[in-house]
Amino acid sequence: MQALFGEVLDLCAVKRGEKVAVLSEGALLQDYSEAFLRAAVQRGAETARVNVAASGNAGAEARIANLDGSALARDTAAMATLMEADFVIDLMLLLFSHEQIRIQQAGARMLMVVEPFEVLERLRPSRALRARVEAAERRLAAARTLRFTNDAGTDVTYELEQLSGPPPACILTEYGYTDTPGRWDHWPSGFLASTGTATGVEGRVVMDVGDIVLPWKAFLASPVAFTIRDGYVTAIDGGEDARRLREYVESFADPRAYAVSHIGWGLNRDAEWRVDLPGIGMDARAAWGNVLFSTGPNTEFGGSNDTPCHLDLPMKNCSLWLDGELIVERGEVVTADMS
């Protein structure tokens, strides 16, 4: 474990004299914490172990299903330590949290690591994966519209948000490591995403049988249709799967849960289209050529929607265009620079 974590620290350009903080919660992932700290010390870094008391939804799988704050929000001493660090390793899943944004804006680069070790080992990051993701980023940054379709009836268009300024006001790229101050990443991963303007998403998204619902980690057994108007889901239609999704979103009693969030596509050839793997489902999010349709929060993209209800909905066999240029054709990335 320590050897692999050390390889990732090297990709993250951890060097002598840097301040590396490892954030954990309660008794969770203490073996990861110890291995990262030892690997950082080997590289001459100054280290800090930051452990906060466990909250009611401790654990990555519980937290990804309900992003309603974290124990870190109440620990001012821990936050002060993290904001003074050059590099923060997040073992508690601060995703879409205000605390993560504050740490990034203080200049720390951040890496979230919460998956089981077998998943981390199989989906270890590489410079080749980074090159594919950054090639996609250049295309997405230049685009003004994104459209995607499938044979089930999807046809939706995004007027893309063009953000500028410090993180998180940017396209989200994930390739599994970070050597850039203020930048966040997640190991394992291998995709990118952006958002539409506040009212600039229109159309219909129809998830087909075999598409995946996260955080449930479940295949759909029947199609589910989302009607989208002015950037919000106005109807969720279909059979039993649609009923369950409607009830899930309704259970948060938060109208912001119906906002369309990010959109992007997967670029990791090693990721598997499965729901029976341990962890929070990063294989599905990163799988080669999937289109990742999402609803709920947008704070990772510089927005203000911090609803705890977040659905990531990876879809296979879709086609996707940027400003009319075909990028993904029926689940296959077709541009040479991303291959």
C-alpha positions, 0 to 999 in steps of 0.5 A: 500500500505505501509503495503505491501511495508513494507513486501517487505522491510522486505524480502529485509532485510532493517534495521536500519541505512541503506541508502535507495534511492527511484528513480522516474521520473517526476510525475510517481508513486509518491504514490509508492515513498511515501509509500516506503519512509514511510515504510523504515523510519518505519524500521529505515533506512535513506532515500533519494527521488531521482526524475529526470525530465521526459524523452520523453518515460516516463512510464514503458510501453513506456520504455520497448518498447524502451530501449534507455537511460534514464533521469538518464544518464544526472543527475550526482547528482542523480547518486551520491546519488544512488551509495552511497545507500545500497538499491535502489528502481527503479520506473522508469525502468532502465532495461538494462541501464548502470546506473543500472549496475554502481549502482549494481557494487557500491554494492547497492542491487536494486529492480525495481517496476513499475507494477500497484498495483493490479499486485503487490498485486496478485504476491507478492514475497515469500521465497517459490518462491525464493527457486524454482528459486534458485533451478533452478539457481543451475541446470542452473549454472552447465549446458553447453548446453540448448535445447528447442523444441515444436510441432510447429517446434522449435529445438534450442540449446544454448551453455551456457555462463559461466560468473564469477565475480561481477554483472551483470556477472551472471545468472539472477534470479528474485523472487521479492526481494533482500537481497544481495549486488549488486544484482538486482531483479524485483517485480513481477517476478518468473523466471530465465535466462541466455545467450548463448555464442556470436556465440553459439546459433543455430537452429529454434524457431517457436512461435505458435498460442497463444504464446505472444509477449512482449512488444506488449502484444499480442497473436500470431494469426499465427506461426512465425519462427526465423532462428538462425545462430551463435547467430543471427536471420537471418530470421523471416518467417510466415504470418502477425505476422511475417511481423509485427515483421520484421518491428518492428525490422527493425525500430531500424536500429540496426543490434544488435537487431537481436542478440539472448539474454537470455533464461529461464523458468517461475516458478510462479504458480500465474502468468496468461497466459493473455495479457489483464492485466495492466502493462508490461506483467510480468505475461507472463514472469513468468508463470509456465513452459513457455520458455522465448525466447528473442532477443536484449540486454545482458547488464544484463548478463555482455555483451556489446549489449545495443541495445534499441530493446528488444523482450521477447517472452514467449512460452507455451507447450515447452520442455527444457533440460539442458545437456540432462536432461529434465527440462520442459516437454510440459509446465510443470516443471518436476523436484522435486526441482522446484516444 
